[in-house]
Structures are given as structure tokens and as C-alpha cells.
Amino acid sequence: MMLVRVFFLFLGFGFAVVGGVTIIAFLNVMTTGEGFYGYIQFMLERVETYLFFAGLVMMWLSIYFPSFK
């Protein structure tokens, strides 16, 4: 059971890294003349944004979800 939790911890970490790097990298959209609202609108259309939040939830659950023995 512990191995499954570690697997989901690493998988969630990978998702969060991919999503976080993409969120930071796409800040360059704002240099093309888009405002902050346009940036948020653009990021909500990207799958990587949701990978970031899914990764955070997976890490949180793998660490804090109670284990049943």
C-alpha cells in the first residue's frame, strides 16, 4: 500500500512540475500585448493548467489521506 502512495506522490509531482513550468512559460503571452485577463483566459484553455492542479491534489491525497489498515 505504501508503494502505491509513493507512486501517486511522484506522479502528482510530475504533473505539478509540467503544469507549473507551462504556466510560467506562457507568461510570455502577456508580452505580446495581451492583458492579465487574456492570459488567464488563454491558460484556462490549456490542458497543462489542469495538470498542475491535478498534480497538487494527487500529492496532497497521497500524503494526507488516511491509510486503512
N, C-alpha and C positions, 0 to 999 in steps of 0.2 A: 504494500500500500504506500509505503514511503517513497518507493521508486516512481510511482505514478505521480505523486505530488511534486517531486523534483523535476520530472519530465514536463509537467504543466507550468512549473515555475520558469524553466528555461525557455519553453515555447512562448509563454507570455512575455518574457524579457525580450525575446527576438522580435515579436510583433510590436512591442512598445518602441524598440530601437528603430525598426523600419519606419513606423509611423512618425516618431519624433523627428528623425532626420528629414523625412519628407516635409513635415510641417515647417521646419526651419529652412530647408532648401527652397521651398516655394514662397518664402518671404520676398524673393526677388520679383514676384508678380507686382508687388507694390511699387517697385522702381519703374515699372512701365507706365505709370500714371493711374493705376487702379488705387482706390482708397482702401481703408481698412475693411469697410463693408463689402467691397468687391472681393477682397482677399478671403474673407470668411465665407462668402457665397461660393467662391471657387473651391475652397477646401472642403466644403460640405458635399461637393460632387465627387470627391476623390475617395477611393476605397482605402487608401493608406491612412487617412484620418481615422476611420473606424477601426483599423488595425491597432492604432495607438491606444484607443480606449478599450478595445477588447483585450489587449495585452495587459493593461493595468488591472482590469477586472480579473483576468486569469491569475496574475501574480498575487493579487490580494486574496483571492479564494484559496490558492494553493498554500498560502502562509497562514491565514487566519481561520479558514473553515475548520470546524471541529472534526477530528477524526473519530470514527466509531470503532470501538474495539470489541 
